[in-house]
Amino acid sequence: MANLGTIAALVGARDLILADAYNHACLQQGAQLSRAAVLTYAHGDLEALETHLRARRSHHRRCLIVTDSVFSMDGDWAPLREIMSLADAYSAMVLVDEAHGTGVLGHGRGLVAALGITQPLIQVGTLSKAIGSLGGYVAGSKDLIEFLRNRAGTWIYTTALSPADTAAALRGVELIQREPQRCDRLWQHIEHLRTVLIQPIHTPIIPLHVGDIAQTLAIAQQFQSHGLFIPAIRPPPSPPRASASPSPLPTPLTKSQNSVPGCVTTCQNYVNRPNPSANHELSLRSPSARLEWDVHSIK
Ligand SMILES: Cc1ncc(COP(=O)(O)O)c(C=O)c1O
């Protein structure tokens, strides 16, 4: 809702949106709702972004570059510093969705803080993941917030969050600020997984590209039998590169010495990879189905 309202308020029919191809569905829907012209650029491809800017920026009144900070499918980061430089050069605004950066990167403050970005931009995020409540937020200049209070339909025409959800969200933010050891612990888990998994890990979102829907489901079941909730993601929700959400899980899970390596073995057996890194490369090229490993879930 935060993305829908913000994007549709900021740009309209005379404007241009440039969007990373792997952006979350709500960013794509916000773009559609705005009625702006929408061009996607290949995931993280700055040259493609600049090509669009060079060719199309001058034809439109405003331009908004829209990107996830941490991509919900792959757990990689947007090249945000470079995007900001391009935005400066072409007089574009930048909206970054910190849904998976908040509470994780930059000591909990997100990717923008982690990269030390100080130029004005629009930060949107959710209160439902690391913050542990419900709802979304927009952060930006006072003028931006004032503008959105008067123009964002999803803010104006919906009932506000309940007091309980709001209090829980405030408490979540407070915990992130006051108890940095929680974030440190998350990164210890990430480090732990780095030692047992075969792929580079950038954030708590760790995709495992399987490439076959039946196998993906079977692996997810195996994980579950090890006590790990690692959802299988498959088309159609976001074809062909769907992913799971790292929402807080209902059941606390244990990080036993055996569970994670056991699951990795399970996976490797299923995908039948004699050379894991080669197979990974292969599946990355045609990822029709995948699993996403959410380290938030390992307590
Ligand atoms: C990048 C991104 N933005 C927004 C959302 C939506 O968050 P919520 O479920 O709190 O509405 C998600 C959910 O997974 C997400 O991954």
The ligand as a Tripos MOL2 file, in Angstrom:
@<TRIPOS>MOLECULE
LIG
   16    16     1     0     0
SMALL
NO_CHARGES

@<TRIPOS>ATOM
      1 C1         10.4530   -5.5860   -1.4940 C.3       1 LIG1
      2 C2          9.1270   -5.7280   -0.8320 C.ar      1 LIG1
      3 N1          8.3480   -4.6450   -0.7030 N.ar      1 LIG1
      4 C3          7.1480   -4.7180   -0.1090 C.ar      1 LIG1
      5 C4          6.6580   -5.9100    0.3860 C.ar      1 LIG1
      6 C5          5.2890   -5.9390    0.9850 C.3       1 LIG1
      7 O1          5.3680   -5.9710    2.3450 O.3       1 LIG1
      8 P1          4.0640   -6.2880    3.2030 P.3       1 LIG1
      9 O2          3.8590   -7.7520    3.1220 O.co2     1 LIG1
     10 O3          4.3980   -5.8120    4.5800 O.co2     1 LIG1
     11 O4          2.9490   -5.5260    2.5970 O.co2     1 LIG1
     12 C6          7.4260   -7.0580    0.2770 C.ar      1 LIG1
     13 C7          6.9170   -8.3370    0.7880 C.2       1 LIG1
     14 O5          7.4950   -9.3710    0.6750 O.2       1 LIG1
     15 C8          8.6940   -6.9700   -0.3350 C.ar      1 LIG1
     16 O6          9.4660   -8.0580   -0.4850 O.3       1 LIG1
@<TRIPOS>BOND
     1     1     2 1
     2     2     3 ar
     3     2    15 ar
     4     3     4 ar
     5     4     5 ar
     6     5     6 1
     7     5    12 ar
     8     6     7 1
     9     7     8 1
    10     8     9 2
    11     8    10 1
    12     8    11 1
    13    12    13 1
    14    12    15 ar
    15    13    14 2
    16    15    16 1
@<TRIPOS>SUBSTRUCTURE
     1 LIG1         1 GROUP 0 **** ****
